Amino acid sequence: MSLRLISSGLEVVLPAGADPALASVFVREHHDWIAEAVKRNRARLEPVLCRPLFPEELQLRATGETFRLRVTAATGKSSLSVNRSELCVAVAGTGSDAAVMMLLGWLKRKGHAFLVPRCRELAERHGLEPAAVRIAVPGRRWGSCSARGTVMLNARLLFLPPALCDAVIYHELAHLVFLDHSQKFWRYLVQLQPDAVTHDTALKEAGRYLPGWAAMR
């Protein structure tokens, strides 16, 4: 069994076939953990909640692009369209979830178009070759590298300044050589990017670059 805080509350995962009544017992047994997790989550989300969910302007700092964002009510099906530098989201029904999901899908496509070739370019520059480069929109991790050499990059990196975006890419590429975070890893990473340590510190606060809809999921 496991517990996870999600935007709508607390998620309890039970083994297949387990008695649903076990969920309440499991929650009671982990009351202290839940209280601490809620406290941490509130501290993390408080600055996010002060931002507009759908700002009028989206800055993809990594690519140097800026888009005007319009979110409106749809007369028919929900849709997303791009007209030059204007991003139009028409949402059927009420609530913001549909708009957020469409924007995340758009961001993932943009990430695939920019981050994959950028990762390949930086890898080739240093004689590295990831087995594959994947783009996803996980909630917290900027990137990862598997033992098989697959690099995953968070499409949210597009909102970061170019140096920080590259810092994440270099970090994951360095894991192709050292899969841990040992001293050897950090020495190698600094060889790839001399300002790696400074950028790593800056990345801890990089969530401030995200618009509300991208920071909430």
C-alpha positions in Angstrom: 0.0 0.0 0.0 1.1 3.6 -0.6 0.0 7.2 0.0 0.5 10.1 -2.3 -0.7 13.7 -2.1 -2.3 15.0 -5.3 -3.8 18.3 -6.2 -7.3 17.1 -5.3 -6.4 15.4 -2.0 -4.9 12.2 -0.8 -4.5 9.1 -3.0 -4.3 5.7 -1.4 -3.1 2.8 -3.5 -4.2 -0.7 -2.4 -3.0 -4.1 -3.8 -5.3 -5.7 -6.3 -8.2 -7.4 -4.5 -7.5 -5.8 -1.1 -10.4 -4.8 1.2 -11.2 -1.1 0.6 -11.7 -0.8 4.4 -7.9 -1.1 4.8 -7.5 2.3 3.2 -8.9 4.1 6.3 -6.8 2.0 8.6 -3.7 2.8 6.6 -4.5 6.5 6.6 -4.9 6.5 10.4 -1.6 4.7 10.9 0.2 7.3 8.8 -1.5 10.4 10.3 1.8 12.0 11.3 3.4 11.5 7.8 0.3 12.9 6.1 0.3 16.0 8.4 4.0 16.6 7.6 3.5 16.1 3.9 0.6 18.5 3.8 2.7 21.1 5.6 5.5 20.6 3.1 3.1 20.7 0.2 1.5 23.9 1.4 4.8 25.6 1.7 5.7 24.5 -1.9 2.3 25.6 -3.3 1.8 28.9 -1.5 4.0 31.0 -3.9 2.4 29.1 -6.9 -1.1 30.0 -5.7 -0.3 33.7 -5.8 0.3 33.4 -9.6 -2.4 33.7 -12.2 -3.3 30.2 -13.4 -3.4 31.4 -17.1 -1.2 34.5 -17.5 -1.7 36.6 -20.6 1.9 35.8 -21.7 4.0 32.7 -21.8 7.7 33.0 -22.0 9.6 29.9 -23.3 13.0 31.3 -22.2 14.9 28.3 -23.4 13.8 28.9 -27.0 13.5 32.7 -26.8 9.8 32.5 -27.8 6.9 34.4 -26.3 3.2 33.5 -26.7 0.1 35.4 -26.0 -2.3 33.1 -24.2 -6.1 33.3 -24.6 -8.4 30.9 -22.7 -12.0 31.1 -23.6 -15.2 29.1 -23.4 -15.8 26.7 -26.4 -19.1 26.6 -28.3 -18.4 23.0 -29.2 -15.5 20.7 -28.4 -12.4 21.9 -26.4 -9.5 22.8 -28.7 -6.1 24.4 -28.8 -4.7 26.3 -31.7 -1.6 28.3 -32.4 -1.6 31.4 -34.7 2.0 32.7 -35.0 2.7 33.9 -31.4 -0.8 33.5 -30.1 -2.0 30.4 -28.2 -5.7 30.0 -28.1 -7.4 27.5 -25.8 -11.2 27.0 -26.0 -12.6 24.9 -23.2 -16.0 23.2 -23.3 -17.8 23.1 -19.9 -16.6 24.5 -16.6 -13.3 24.1 -14.7 -9.7 24.5 -15.7 -8.5 20.9 -15.9 -9.2 20.5 -19.6 -7.3 23.7 -20.4 -4.3 22.6 -18.3 -4.2 19.2 -19.9 -4.2 20.7 -23.4 -1.5 23.2 -22.5 0.6 20.4 -21.1 0.2 18.5 -24.3 1.2 21.5 -26.3 4.2 22.0 -24.0 5.3 18.4 -24.4 5.2 18.7 -28.2 7.2 21.9 -28.1 9.7 20.1 -25.8 10.1 17.2 -28.2 10.8 19.6 -31.0 13.5 21.6 -29.1 14.8 19.5 -26.2 15.5 16.3 -28.0 17.8 17.9 -30.7 19.4 20.1 -28.0 20.2 17.1 -25.9 21.6 15.3 -28.9 23.7 18.3 -29.9 25.2 18.7 -26.4 25.8 14.9 -26.2 27.6 14.8 -29.5 29.7 17.8 -28.5 31.2 15.7 -25.7 31.3 12.3 -27.3 28.2 11.0 -25.5 25.3 9.0 -26.9 22.1 8.5 -25.0 20.2 5.4 -25.9 17.0 7.5 -26.3 15.8 10.9 -25.3 12.2 11.1 -24.0 10.1 14.1 -23.2 7.5 14.0 -20.4 5.7 16.4 -18.0 6.4 14.8 -14.5 5.4 17.0 -11.6 8.7 17.6 -9.9 11.8 16.1 -11.6 13.5 18.2 -14.2 15.0 15.1 -15.7 16.4 11.6 -15.2 18.7 9.0 -16.8 18.0 5.3 -16.6 20.6 2.6 -16.3 20.0 1.7 -19.9 21.0 5.2 -21.0 17.5 6.7 -21.7 17.4 10.4 -20.8 14.1 11.9 -19.8 13.6 15.6 -19.9 10.7 17.6 -18.4 9.0 19.7 -21.0 8.8 22.4 -18.3 12.5 23.1 -18.9 11.3 25.3 -21.8 10.3 28.0 -19.3 13.8 28.1 -17.8 16.6 30.4 -19.0 18.9 28.7 -21.6 21.8 28.1 -19.1 19.5 26.4 -16.6 17.9 24.3 -19.3 21.3 23.2 -20.5 22.4 22.5 -16.9 19.7 19.9 -16.5 20.6 18.3 -19.9 24.3 18.2 -18.9 23.4 16.7 -15.5 21.5 13.8 -17.1 24.1 13.3 -19.8 26.8 13.0 -17.1 24.8 10.1 -15.7 25.6 8.2 -18.8 29.1 7.9 -17.4 28.4 8.0 -13.6 24.9 6.9 -12.6 25.3 8.1 -9.0 26.0 11.5 -7.5 29.5 10.7 -6.3 32.4 13.1 -6.3 33.5 11.5 -9.6 30.1 12.4 -11.1 30.4 16.0 -10.0 34.0 16.4 -11.2 32.9 15.0 -14.6 29.8 17.3 -14.7 32.0 20.4 -14.1 34.1 19.3 -17.0 31.0 19.3 -19.2 29.7 22.6 -17.8 32.1 24.7 -15.5 29.1 26.5 -13.8 27.3 23.2 -13.0 27.4 23.7 -9.2 26.1 27.3 -9.4 23.3 26.2 -11.8 22.4 23.3 -9.6 21.8 25.7 -6.7 19.7 28.0 -9.0 17.6 25.0 -10.1 16.2 24.6 -6.6 14.3 27.9 -7.1 13.7 27.5 -10.8 10.0 26.7 -10.2 9.4 30.5 -10.1 9.7 30.6 -13.9 6.7 28.4 -14.4 3.2 29.8 -15.1 0.5 28.8 -12.7 -1.0 26.0 -14.9 2.5 24.4 -15.3 3.5 24.6 -11.7 0.3 23.1 -10.3 0.7 19.6 -11.9 
